[in-house]
Amino acid sequence: MSFSIDLAETMTVRLTLGFVFLAFVSGFGLAASLTHLAIVEAVNAKLSTTEAFGQLGWGPMKSLKLSNEYHRFYPAGNLLRRAGILAAVSLFSLLVAGALFGLPLLGITLVGAVGALSLWSVYFRKPSV
């Protein structure tokens, strides 16, 4: 009995796994977004209507402010950690999919580094006082 794997089979397996990991990106990204909406809702419940966070126009500064407000109102809350873990798994799945599709290692590394730094700054760092 001889086992031989040809190039077509290898490429088919890589592409199939790549698309599976892209599905993971979508699923975990959606779960992270829904958790983020729960964080916004929880913080807005403690703020006045003039200070409440809107649903549109998100950027790094607004995300950091939301993170600080969540830590202020819910010091023992776990929604930020949950959203961060879901987003991190989504990022990891994106990087694996990129590697399976044969994207350049430098590009994958840069996306991973910027993504990890962003995730850390919003979800995992200690809040500023």
N, C-alpha and C positions, 0 to 999 in steps of 0.2 A: 504494500500500500504506500503510495507516494503522495506527499503533500506538497503541492506547489501553489503559490499565490502569484497570480499575474498582476500586472500594473493596473488593469481595468478593475479588477476586484478591489484592489487597495484604494483606488480613487473613489469607487462607489461607496466603500465603507467610510472613508474620510468625509465625503460629501454628506452622506446620511447622518453621521455623527455631528457634522457642522450644523446641519439644519435642526437637529435635535437640540443642540446647545443654543441656537437662535430662538427656538421655542421657549427654552428656559429663560432667556433674556426677557422675552415678552411677558411670560408668566410672573417671574419674580419682580420685574419692573412695574407691572400693574399692581401687584401686592404692595410694593413700596409706595406707589403713588396713592393708593387707598389709605395706607397708614399715615402718609403725609397729610391727607385731607382730614383724618381724625385728629392729628396734632393741631392743625389750624382751627378746627372746630372746638377743641378743648381749650386752646389759648383764647380764642375769641369769646368763649363763654365767660372768661374772667376779665375781659377788657371792655371799655365803653365802646359804643358804636363808632365813635370818631377815631378811636385808636385801633379798631379791629383790622386784622389782615384781610385784604381782598384776595380773591382766587386767581387773579391775573397779574402779570408783571413780576414774575419771580426771577431773582438774580442772586448772586452770592451774598450781598449785604442783607437783603430781605430774609434770606434763609438763615443767616447767622443771627439776625435779630429774633426771628421766630424761635430758634434753638435756645437763645438766652432767656427769652420769655417763658418757654416751656419749662426750663430748669428752675426758673424763679417761682412759677406757680405750682409745679409738680416735681419737687426735688427727688422724690422716690419713684417717679414715673418711668415706665419702660417703653413708651411708644417710640422715642427717638432711637433707642438701641435697636428695637425691632425693625424700624424703617431702615436703619443703617445696615443691619445684617442682610435684609432683603435686597437692598441696593448693592451691597458688596457681592452677594451671590450672583446678582444680575451682571455686574461688571466682570466678575470672574468668568461667567459663562460666555460673555462677549469676547473676552480675550482668548478663551479656548476655541471658540468658533473661528476667530480670526486666524489662529494658528493652524487649525484644521483646513481652512480654505487656502492656506499658503501665503498669507499676508507677510510683509517684511517684519522681521523680529524687532527692528528699531521702532517701527510704527506701533506695534503691539505694546512694547515697553513704554513708550511715551504715553499712550492712551491709558495704560495701567497706572503709571506714576501719577498723572494728573487726576485720574479718577480716584485713586486711593487717597491722595492729598485732599481732594474735595470732600470725599466721604468722611475722612477724619475730622476736617475742620467743622463740618456741619453736625455730624452725628456722634462722634466719639470723644471729642476734646472736652476738657473740663471747662465749664462756663466762666466767662470773665465776670469779675465782681464789680 
